[in-house]
């Protein structure tokens, strides 16, 4: 009983201090959550979400990761409470390959992927044997191959899927050399290849304008909507609904439309 009374007194004391300092009691007792993101738009959007979440009793700690692999690993291991960086096909692939019990709870934004070049102004200018770099992760790599196919540069076996890889190329008239690289390294590859397909978040981080600088780009209605992911065991917890509510608010949508000017598109 002594321990219980001591704990009660400690909490009461903390509340008294919070009130004395002018801090709302709800802020003092906010639920702390760690959210994993990649640098660039995902991180910028979460910084706008933070003060809105605070009004709902959530204290968000936004942690940046430089690749697409660790955020799901960290979430699965309990080092994160949620992450916001990936689209559904990528999550599905990771869950299948690694056994993650991770699920999507909300759509966030669409990043139409673009192809960039320091040497060309159009994909039509690609010459025989030119090098084209693509992401080396299974879904984004397949996504780019489908884009190259849509532009008439290659043909994939049976029309191709998101799981397509360079070995699925059955027609390659220009004998393009497809170079697979880590997605985060693609902006730096532009000096060494003729063109590179770069995810929008990494293009923006590297100072490129996806709308003006890409020589080819997916349509804005790309089906690869990004999402907020949590552990399956947490999906029905109250904080998840609160997080989704503030992320999909009018304030956040207005920020995305104003800040990114169609380089990033709200998906809700």
Beta strands, then each sheet from edge to edge (+ up, - down):
strand 1: 31-38
strand 2: 58-65
strand 3: 82-87
strand 4: 102-110
strand 5: 114-116
strand 6: 131-135
strand 7: 155-156
strand 8: 169-171
strand 9: 177-181
strand 10: 195-198
strand 11: 216-217
strand 12: 225-231
strand 13: 265-266
sheet 1: 2+ 1+ 3+ 12- 4+ 13-
sheet 2: 9+ 6+ 10+ 5- 11+
sheet 3: 7+ 8-
end
